[in-house]
Amino acid sequence: MKGSSLATVVLIAIISTIVAALVVNAILGDPNEESVTVSYMDVISTDVIQPDREVFNNRAVNPTVEVYVGECRPGEVWDEDRQACVEAPEGDESEAGNDEAEE
């Protein structure tokens, strides 16, 4: 590369850097002129309220409890308390205890 070509590349790099700095300064502005408003948080209360009984109850879903996956035989339903299939009560025609959905 000749000396004049090297000087031209250096001159173009310097001009490009100056132009880029001016453009960025025009877009972002001077950081010393920026003002910021700060919002403060409310004081945290020490009062404890009762949790919602629909969510926190003894029948709520607990991911740490072993889950039965399968299908009870015809005439049986899943008993949550015993964690087993039991004979369906008389007059109960529902199959709500079966885990497989009908398609």
C-alpha positions as CSV (number, residue, x, y, z in Angstrom):
1,M,0.0,0.0,0.0
2,K,1.4,3.4,-0.9
3,G,1.8,6.2,1.6
4,S,-1.0,8.3,0.0
5,S,-3.4,5.4,0.2
6,L,-2.6,4.8,3.8
7,A,-3.1,8.5,4.6
8,T,-6.5,8.5,2.8
9,V,-7.6,5.5,4.8
10,V,-6.6,7.1,8.1
11,L,-8.3,10.4,7.1
12,I,-11.5,8.6,6.3
13,A,-11.4,6.6,9.6
14,I,-10.9,9.8,11.6
15,I,-13.7,11.6,9.8
16,S,-16.0,8.6,10.2
17,T,-15.3,8.5,13.9
18,I,-16.1,12.2,14.4
19,V,-19.3,11.9,12.4
20,A,-20.4,8.8,14.3
21,A,-19.7,10.6,17.6
22,L,-21.7,13.7,16.5
23,V,-24.7,11.5,15.4
24,V,-24.7,9.5,18.6
25,N,-24.6,12.7,20.7
26,A,-27.5,14.2,18.6
27,I,-29.6,11.0,19.1
28,L,-28.9,10.3,22.8
29,G,-28.2,13.9,24.0
30,D,-26.0,15.0,26.8
31,P,-26.4,12.7,29.8
32,N,-25.7,15.6,32.2
33,E,-28.8,17.4,31.1
34,E,-31.1,14.4,31.8
35,S,-33.4,14.6,34.8
36,V,-34.8,11.6,36.6
37,T,-37.8,11.3,39.0
38,V,-37.6,8.6,41.7
39,S,-40.7,7.0,43.1
40,Y,-40.6,5.6,46.6
41,M,-42.2,2.3,47.7
42,D,-44.9,2.2,50.2
43,V,-44.1,0.9,53.6
44,I,-44.5,-2.9,53.9
45,S,-47.1,-3.9,56.4
46,T,-46.4,-6.4,59.1
47,D,-50.0,-7.5,59.3
48,V,-50.6,-11.1,58.2
49,I,-53.9,-11.9,56.5
50,Q,-55.5,-15.4,56.2
51,P,-54.8,-17.1,52.8
52,D,-57.7,-17.8,50.4
53,R,-59.4,-21.0,51.5
54,E,-60.2,-22.0,47.9
55,V,-56.5,-22.2,47.1
56,F,-55.0,-23.3,50.4
57,N,-57.1,-26.3,51.5
58,N,-56.6,-29.9,52.3
59,R,-57.9,-30.9,48.8
60,A,-55.6,-28.6,46.8
61,V,-53.2,-30.0,44.2
62,N,-49.9,-30.9,45.8
63,P,-47.2,-31.7,43.3
64,T,-45.2,-33.6,45.9
65,V,-47.9,-36.3,46.4
66,E,-47.8,-39.4,44.3
67,V,-50.4,-39.2,41.5
68,Y,-52.3,-42.2,40.2
69,V,-52.2,-42.4,36.4
70,G,-54.4,-44.9,34.7
71,E,-57.9,-46.0,34.4
72,C,-60.2,-47.7,36.9
73,R,-62.1,-50.7,35.7
74,P,-65.8,-50.3,34.7
75,G,-68.0,-49.7,37.7
76,E,-65.1,-48.2,39.8
77,V,-64.2,-44.6,40.6
78,W,-61.0,-43.1,41.9
79,D,-61.1,-42.4,45.7
80,E,-58.9,-39.4,46.6
81,D,-58.7,-40.3,50.3
82,R,-57.7,-44.0,49.8
83,Q,-55.7,-43.3,46.7
84,A,-57.2,-46.3,44.9
85,C,-60.0,-47.4,42.7
86,V,-63.2,-48.3,44.6
87,E,-66.6,-49.5,43.7
88,A,-68.8,-46.7,42.4
89,P,-71.6,-45.7,44.8
90,E,-75.1,-46.8,43.6
91,G,-76.8,-44.3,41.4
92,D,-73.5,-42.6,40.4
93,E,-73.3,-43.0,36.7
94,S,-70.5,-40.5,36.2
95,E,-67.0,-41.5,35.2
96,A,-65.4,-38.4,36.7
97,G,-62.8,-40.5,38.4
98,N,-61.4,-42.0,35.2
99,D,-58.2,-40.3,34.0
100,E,-58.7,-41.1,30.3
101,A,-60.8,-38.6,28.4
102,E,-63.3,-39.8,25.9
103,E,-62.5,-38.9,22.3
